């Protein structure tokens, strides 16, 4: 009898065990808790990611001479880098999600971190988040909480800490409910999103995933943009991924656009052509501050010219008013356009700047009235030129091979038309003189697409007006520190753009060079 009872008990326990195992297997999550938190409710418009500890290390901020503030920085860094001390694991990439409501208004954002010691989390929050917003320790069900009246709250258990940010001040209870809901979402599988899943496998110092349709709808609802409904349609199903990486001697920012409908739509301004080195050279002078070249669809180039106002009026209107047919002008253009800023003039009286007073920045910006001097280059299509365009147009002044239209000087050279407000410069071009004596540092890779730009990092070559403007605002040492790069280029196409900054200092991490240079430039004033 005892044997039968023992056997029956064993069978019953085994059955319970097997049923339990089968039930757990059926309930097993398809996604990670982190994935589920980020994509719950299908209301995530953007995800930002940064490797906090890696960025702090590369920045060299702990090596700066910050005085007493340095002790605070050291304490913060120690708190977040030592998991045994802080109880939270800040290593690896941290993710920040931007959430919207049903009307596509901003709702809240949050970030999360693994917890290694639940009892130490509140102290860590108090010494980090608490610098910005003081809060108190509380609890909500199975979770510990951090409550503040500023719109920042947190909730955590033994596995994860969620910090939530909102503009809802004095709504702690609402926000705590949101934070605990984020934690609850760990165990509810979110919808599959292949693009986000692939993005989450990225390893960058900083990156972001932007749902184009949701983000443009948010911008529309928040009044930041006047949005064409067709543009929203073109953004449907599309996303963009931005990346920033800092290596020794180089910074790379890239933006990848994955939106086939947008590229194929009327909103894609770029032509399926690569910019030419000849156009870059055509608009580059010895004093150029920066140069940009793009190959645009001609109708978009015309629209661009319609909407840009210069000091002496709208360029396209001036051309039309001179008697040139808009149809003939449009037919003449290839779509390639180059712009170079060759001078900056300021009519302001320099004021003393206090880098520690916020109002000083606004005063600086408002006091500067900068008038840029530009060179504009326009590519000419086969079979048409300036002479054909001007034929039969009466009253246009043609002086030494230079045509004047409302303060603009037009010159044709090598199948391109230059427009400038500087007659002496225009005359040089008309005489066939070179405006740039050096050799262009442009690689084949940089001109593979319809967009190219560069910034002249040799500030000693700038015009006297620009140098005076800089010297009025900064010391020579400060200028040298701010101009820390030896090459800055932008290149790409509608699907991918890259901003590359090559530092003069090659042995040091580029982020550290940037932080150190900015620090010294500010404190050298």
C-alpha positions in Angstrom: 0.0 0.0 0.0 2.8 2.4 0.9 4.5 1.5 -2.3 1.4 2.3 -4.3 1.0 5.7 -2.6 4.6 6.5 -3.3 4.3 5.5 -6.9 1.0 7.5 -7.3 2.6 10.6 -5.6 5.7 10.3 -7.9 3.5 10.1 -11.0 1.5 13.1 -9.9 4.6 15.2 -9.2 6.1 14.2 -12.5 2.9 15.1 -14.3 2.8 18.5 -12.6 6.5 19.1 -13.5 6.0 18.1 -17.1 2.8 20.2 -17.5 4.6 23.1 -15.9 7.6 22.7 -18.2 5.3 22.5 -21.2 3.4 25.6 -20.1 6.6 27.6 -19.5 7.9 26.6 -22.9 4.6 27.8 -24.5 4.8 31.1 -22.7 8.5 31.7 -23.6 9.1 35.2 -24.9 10.1 35.5 -28.6 11.8 38.9 -27.9 14.2 40.2 -25.3 12.8 42.3 -22.4 14.7 45.3 -23.8 13.1 44.9 -27.3 9.7 44.7 -25.8 10.1 47.8 -23.7 11.3 49.8 -26.6 8.5 48.8 -29.1 5.5 48.3 -26.8 2.2 49.9 -27.9 3.5 50.8 -31.4 4.0 54.4 -30.4 7.8 54.7 -30.6 8.8 57.5 -33.0 12.6 57.4 -32.4 15.2 55.5 -30.5 18.5 57.0 -29.4 21.5 55.0 -28.2 24.8 56.0 -26.7 27.6 54.0 -25.0 27.9 56.4 -22.0 31.0 55.0 -20.4 32.8 54.7 -23.8 32.0 58.3 -24.7 33.1 59.5 -21.2 36.4 57.7 -21.6 36.9 59.0 -25.2 36.0 62.6 -24.2 38.8 62.9 -21.7 36.5 65.0 -19.5 38.2 63.7 -16.4 41.5 65.0 -17.5 40.2 68.6 -17.8 41.2 71.1 -15.2 37.7 71.8 -13.8 38.7 72.8 -10.3 36.2 71.9 -7.7 33.7 70.8 -10.4 36.2 68.1 -11.3 35.6 66.4 -8.0 31.9 66.3 -8.8 32.6 64.9 -12.3 34.9 62.3 -10.8 32.3 61.2 -8.3 29.6 60.9 -11.0 31.8 58.9 -13.3 32.9 56.6 -10.5 29.2 56.0 -9.5 28.1 55.0 -13.0 31.3 53.1 -13.9 31.5 50.9 -10.8 28.5 48.6 -10.8 29.3 47.3 -7.3 29.2 50.9 -6.0 26.2 52.2 -7.9 24.1 49.0 -8.3 23.3 49.8 -11.9 25.1 48.6 -15.0 25.8 51.5 -17.3 28.1 49.6 -19.6 27.3 48.9 -23.2 24.7 50.9 -25.2 22.0 52.8 -23.4 18.7 53.2 -25.2 16.3 56.2 -25.1 12.9 55.8 -26.6 10.7 58.8 -27.7 6.9 58.0 -27.4 3.9 59.8 -28.9 0.2 59.6 -28.0 -2.6 58.7 -30.4 -2.7 62.2 -31.8 1.1 62.1 -32.4 1.9 64.7 -29.7 5.0 64.0 -27.6 4.0 61.9 -24.7 7.2 60.8 -22.8 10.6 59.4 -23.3 12.4 56.8 -21.2 15.7 54.9 -20.8 16.5 51.7 -19.0 19.5 49.9 -17.5 20.2 46.5 -15.9 20.1 46.4 -12.1 22.8 44.5 -10.2 22.0 45.6 -6.7 18.5 46.9 -6.1 19.3 48.4 -2.7 21.8 50.9 -4.2 19.7 52.2 -7.0 18.0 55.1 -5.1 21.3 56.4 -3.9 22.7 56.3 -7.5 19.6 58.2 -8.8 19.9 60.8 -6.0 23.6 61.5 -7.0 23.0 61.6 -10.8 19.4 62.5 -11.8 19.1 64.2 -8.4 21.5 67.0 -9.6 18.8 68.1 -12.0 15.6 67.2 -10.2 15.4 66.2 -6.5 13.1 63.3 -5.7 12.0 60.9 -3.0 12.0 57.1 -2.6 8.7 55.3 -2.8 7.1 52.1 -4.0 4.4 51.0 -6.4 3.4 47.3 -6.1 6.5 45.2 -6.7 8.6 48.1 -7.8 10.7 50.7 -6.0 10.1 54.3 -7.3 11.8 57.7 -7.5 9.3 60.5 -7.5 9.8 64.2 -8.4 7.6 67.0 -9.3 9.6 68.1 -12.4 8.4 65.4 -14.8 11.2 62.9 -14.2 10.5 59.7 -12.3 12.0 56.2 -12.1 10.9 52.6 -11.2 13.0 49.5 -10.7 13.1 45.9 -9.6 15.9 43.3 -9.3 16.4 43.3 -13.1 15.9 46.7 -14.7 15.7 50.4 -13.9 13.5 52.6 -16.0 13.9 56.4 -15.9 11.1 58.3 -17.5 11.0 62.0 -18.7 7.9 64.0 -19.5 6.8 67.7 -19.6 3.9 66.8 -17.2 5.0 68.6 -14.0 3.4 67.6 -10.7 1.9 64.5 -12.2 4.1 61.9 -10.4 1.4 59.3 -10.0 0.6 59.3 -13.8 4.2 59.1 -14.7 5.0 56.4 -12.2 2.2 54.3 -13.7 3.8 54.8 -17.1 7.2 53.8 -15.8 5.9 50.6 -14.2 3.9 49.8 -17.3 7.2 50.0 -19.3 8.6 47.4 -16.8 5.5 45.3 -17.2 6.0 45.4 -21.0 9.2 43.3 -20.7 7.1 40.2 -20.6 4.7 41.0 -23.4 6.0 40.4 -26.9 6.0 43.5 -29.0 5.2 43.5 -32.7 8.1 42.3 -35.0 10.0 45.2 -36.6 12.9 43.9 -38.7 14.4 47.3 -39.2 14.5 48.1 -35.5 15.9 44.6 -34.7 18.7 45.1 -37.2 19.4 48.6 -35.8 19.6 47.3 -32.2 22.5 45.1 -33.3 24.5 48.3 -34.3 27.7 49.2 -32.4 28.4 52.9 -32.6 29.5 55.5 -30.1 26.1 57.2 -30.7 23.3 56.3 -33.0 19.6 56.9 -33.5 16.6 55.2 -35.3 13.9 57.6 -36.6 10.5 56.4 -37.8 10.1 59.0 -40.6 6.3 58.9 -40.8 5.7 59.1 -37.0 8.3 61.8 -36.6 6.9 64.0 -39.4 3.4 63.6 -37.9 4.8 64.6 -34.5 6.5 67.7 -36.0 3.2 68.6 -37.7 1.1 68.2 -34.5 3.6 70.2 -32.4 3.5 73.0 -35.0 7.2 72.7 -36.0 6.5 72.1 -39.7 3.9 72.8 -42.3 3.6 69.4 -43.8 2.4 68.3 -47.2 0.2 65.2 -46.8 1.9 63.7 -49.9 5.2 64.0 -48.0 3.7 61.9 -45.1 2.7 59.3 -47.7 6.2 59.3 -49.1 7.6 58.8 -45.6 5.3 55.8 -44.9 7.3 52.7 -43.9 10.6 54.6 -44.1 13.2 55.1 -41.5 16.5 56.9 -41.0 19.5 55.8 -39.0 22.1 58.3 -37.8 25.5 57.3 -36.5 28.4 59.1 -34.9 31.8 57.4 -34.3 34.9 58.9 -32.7 38.3 57.3 -33.5 41.8 58.5 -33.2 42.1 61.6 -35.4 38.7 61.3 -37.1 35.0 61.9 -36.5 32.4 60.3 -38.8 28.7 61.2 -38.8 26.5 59.3 -41.2 22.8 59.4 -42.0 21.3 56.4 -43.8 17.8 56.9 -45.3 15.7 53.8 -45.9 12.6 55.2 -47.7 12.1 53.9 -51.2 8.8 55.8 -51.6 10.6 59.1 -50.6 13.5 58.6 -53.0 11.1 57.8 -55.9 8.8 60.7 -55.0 8.5 64.3 -56.1 10.3 65.3 -52.8 13.6 63.8 -53.8 15.4 66.9 -55.1 18.6 65.1 -56.2 19.3 64.1 -59.8 20.8 60.7 -60.6 24.1 62.4 -61.4 27.4 62.8 -59.6 28.9 66.2 -58.9 32.0 67.2 -60.8 35.4 68.2 -59.6 35.2 70.9 -62.3 32.3 72.6 -60.6 34.0 72.4 -57.2 37.1 74.0 -58.7 35.0 76.6 -60.5 33.5 78.1 -57.4 36.5 77.7 -55.1 38.8 80.7 -54.4 41.8 81.1 -52.2 39.6 82.9 -49.6 36.7 80.5 -49.7 35.4 79.6 -46.3 33.3 76.7 -47.5 32.1 75.2 -50.7 29.0 73.2 -51.5 28.0 71.5 -54.8 24.9 69.5 -55.6 23.3 68.0 -58.7 19.6 68.7 -58.5 16.6 68.1 -60.6 16.2 71.3 -62.6 12.7 72.0 -61.5 13.8 71.8 -57.8 16.8 74.1 -58.6 14.4 76.6 -60.0 12.2 76.3 -56.9 15.2 76.8 -54.7 16.2 80.0 -56.5 12.6 81.2 -56.2 12.7 80.9 -52.4 16.1 82.4 -51.6 16.3 86.1 -50.9 19.6 88.0 -51.0 20.4 91.5 -49.7 19.7 93.0 -53.2 16.6 90.8 -53.8 15.6 87.5 -55.3 18.1 86.4 -57.9 15.6 84.5 -60.1 13.2 87.5 -60.1 16.1 89.8 -61.1 16.9 87.5 -64.1 13.3 87.4 -65.2 12.8 91.1 -64.8 15.9 91.7 -67.0 13.9 90.2 -69.9 15.2 86.7 -69.9 12.6 84.0 -70.3 12.2 81.7 -67.3 11.6 78.9 -69.8 14.8 79.6 -71.7 16.7 79.9 -68.4 15.4 76.6 -67.1 16.1 74.9 -70.4 19.7 76.1 -70.2 20.4 74.6 -66.8 21.9 71.1 -66.3 20.9 71.0 -62.6 24.5 71.2 -61.1 24.9 74.1 -58.8 27.9 75.2 -56.7 28.0 77.8 -53.9 31.1 79.2 -52.2 31.1 81.7 -49.3 34.2 83.9 -50.0 33.7 86.6 -47.4 31.7 87.7 -44.4 31.2 91.3 -43.4 29.8 92.4 -40.0 28.6 95.8 -39.2 28.4 95.1 -35.4 30.4 96.6 -32.6 32.1 93.8 -30.6 30.8 93.3 -27.1 32.4 91.5 -24.3 31.3 87.9 -24.0 30.8 86.1 -20.7 30.7 82.4 -21.6 29.0 81.7 -18.2 26.0 84.0 -18.7 23.3 82.6 -20.9 22.1 86.1 -22.0 25.5 86.7 -23.3 25.0 84.1 -26.0 21.7 85.6 -27.1 23.3 89.1 -27.2 26.1 87.8 -29.3 23.8 86.2 -31.8 21.5 89.2 -32.0 24.3 91.7 -32.3 25.9 90.0 -35.3 24.6 91.2 -38.7 26.6 89.1 -41.1 26.5 89.8 -44.9 28.0 86.8 -46.8 29.6 87.3 -50.2 28.8 84.4 -52.4 29.9 82.8 -55.7 27.2 80.8 -57.4 28.1 78.4 -60.2 25.4 76.9 -62.5 26.0 74.0 -64.8 24.9 74.5 -68.4 23.2 71.8 -70.5 24.6 70.8 -73.9 23.9 73.2 -76.7 22.9 76.2 -74.6 24.9 79.0 -73.0 24.8 82.5 -71.7 25.2 84.0 -75.1 22.2 82.1 -76.4 20.3 83.2 -73.3 21.1 86.9 -73.6 20.5 87.0 -77.4 17.8 89.6 -78.1 17.5 90.8 -74.5 17.9 94.6 -74.7 19.4 96.9 -72.1 21.7 94.5 -70.3 25.1 96.0 -69.4 28.0 94.0 -70.8 31.3 95.3 -69.4 34.6 93.5 -70.1 32.9 90.2 -70.8 30.8 90.5 -67.7 27.0 90.9 -67.8 25.3 92.8 -64.9 21.8 92.1 -63.7 20.5 94.0 -60.7 23.9 94.0 -58.9 24.8 90.5 -59.9 27.6 89.8 -62.4 27.3 86.9 -64.8 30.2 85.3 -66.6 30.3 82.1 -68.7 33.4 80.0 -68.5 34.1 76.4 -69.5 30.4 75.5 -69.9 29.4 77.0 -66.6 27.9 80.3 -65.5 29.2 82.1 -62.5 27.1 84.7 -60.6 28.8 87.0 -58.0 28.3 90.4 -56.5 32.1 91.1 -56.8 32.9 92.7 -60.1 36.7 92.4 -59.7 36.4 88.7 -59.1 34.0 88.4 -62.1 36.5 90.2 -64.3 39.2 87.7 -63.3 37.0 84.8 -64.4 36.2 86.6 -67.6 39.9 86.9 -68.3 40.4 83.2 -67.7 42.4 83.7 -64.4 42.3 81.0 -61.8 40.6 81.9 -58.5 42.3 79.1 -56.6 46.1 78.5 -56.7 46.2 75.3 -54.7 45.4 71.8 -55.5 41.9 70.5 -54.6 41.9 67.7 -51.9 38.9 65.9 -53.3 38.8 62.1 -53.6 36.9 60.0 -56.2 34.8 58.5 -53.3 33.7 62.0 -52.2 32.2 62.9 -55.6 30.4 59.6 -56.3 27.0 61.1 -55.4 25.0 64.3 -56.1 26.1 66.1 -53.0 29.5 67.4 -51.9 30.7 70.1 -49.4 33.9 71.1 -47.7 35.0 73.6 -45.0 38.3 75.4 -45.4 40.2 74.7 -42.2 43.1 77.0 -43.1 41.7 80.1 -41.4 44.9 82.0 -42.3 43.7 82.1 -45.9 40.4 83.9 -45.1 39.7 87.4 -46.2 40.7 90.3 -43.9 37.0 90.9 -43.1 36.6 87.4 -41.8 39.8 87.5 -39.8 38.8 90.7 -38.2 35.4 89.2 -37.4 37.1 86.2 -35.7 39.7 88.4 -33.9 36.9 90.6 -32.5 35.4 87.5 -30.9 38.3 85.2 -30.0 41.9 85.2 -29.2 44.4 83.8 -31.7 44.9 80.8 -29.4 41.1 80.3 -29.2 40.8 80.5 -33.0 43.5 77.9 -33.3 41.8 75.6 -30.9 38.4 75.9 -32.6 39.9 75.2 -36.0 41.1 71.8 -34.7 40.5 69.9 -38.0 42.6 69.7 -41.1 39.8 68.5 -43.3 36.0 68.6 -43.1 33.9 67.2 -46.0 30.2 66.3 -46.6 29.3 63.8 -49.3 26.6 61.4 -50.3 23.3 60.7 -52.1 19.6 60.5 -51.1 20.2 57.1 -49.4 23.4 57.9 -47.4 25.3 61.0 -46.4 28.6 61.2 -44.5 30.2 64.1 -42.7 33.9 63.4 -42.1 36.1 65.5 -39.9 39.8 64.7 -39.9 41.7 66.2 -36.9 45.2 67.7 -36.9 45.9 65.6 -33.8 46.1 62.0 -35.0 47.3 60.2 -31.9 44.4 61.2 -29.7 40.8 60.2 -29.8 38.9 62.8 -31.8 36.2 63.3 -29.2 38.9 64.1 -26.6 40.5 66.6 -29.0 37.1 68.2 -29.6 36.3 68.5 -25.9 39.8 69.7 -25.0 39.9 72.3 -27.8 36.4 73.7 -27.0 37.4 73.9 -23.3 40.6 75.8 -24.0 39.0 78.0 -26.6 36.3 79.2 -24.2 38.7 79.7 -21.3 41.3 81.5 -23.5 39.0 84.3 -24.2 
